[in-house]
């Protein structure tokens, strides 16, 4: 059975027809005009219609960036789109009678794609971290995606790691994503450039001569060139990843921790410090197996593939 997976973002919607092996047979995309909920709904329907006109489709999976209800019908809240208690499944179902439709959190969809077809396909217990602007997560335990009682499990970015720490967009202080995200990397890089322009010469050059111009890819590029400051910044980010994962491991004991998102481009410069910090903070070290770390392998298609596969279940 062919299914459609739709990855709904704050600025774009990407969709594809996916077969049972996780292979995308056709893709399309459109920009998100997030002026009201109806405009986003219509865009989702439009991409699904386009794909369904060419393929026989039995199910549609919709990956949304926010809290999704446990019955996979309602987007409870999303910060970047105008959806509040929005029954997305019903809105789309009216246009596709007889087609199974499920709604899933976008990080969960990406994590499921990695588990089924990507870096986690050989394990049964896995943690995915999507390290981008913020920090998203997905958990697979015993081969099952963990959604929680109300559908909002695995919001690992909002674990409190520093009491009274940096203010988070969620309104709390000290959340993990304030120390483990692309935004945190950029913040620390810019602060370092302000404090020591000479030591940050390469970052400033890549940023066009301006502190405000320094971005995450600049840090990765400079580190790959051997720049000491950039290497140290990525090592610090890796430390936060590893130490936080050690706390998660105390609760869930995953076999594999998969790192996705833009910072994954740093490869070993990020993963090795993460592995070291994880091992140093893991409870019972020396007396238990240690989870492996891997980079996500599904790329930007993970949300499409994961949403489509979850709709097939």
Beta strands, then each sheet from edge to edge (+ up, - down):
strand 1: 2-8
strand 2: 12-18
strand 3: 24-31
strand 4: 57-64
strand 5: 67-68
strand 6: 75-77
strand 7: 84-86
strand 8: 100-105
strand 9: 126-131
strand 10: 135-141
strand 11: 144-145
strand 12: 256-260
strand 13: 292-295
sheet 1: 3+ 2- 1+ 4+ 8+
sheet 2: 5+ 6- 7+
sheet 3: 11+ 10- 9+ 12+ 13+
end
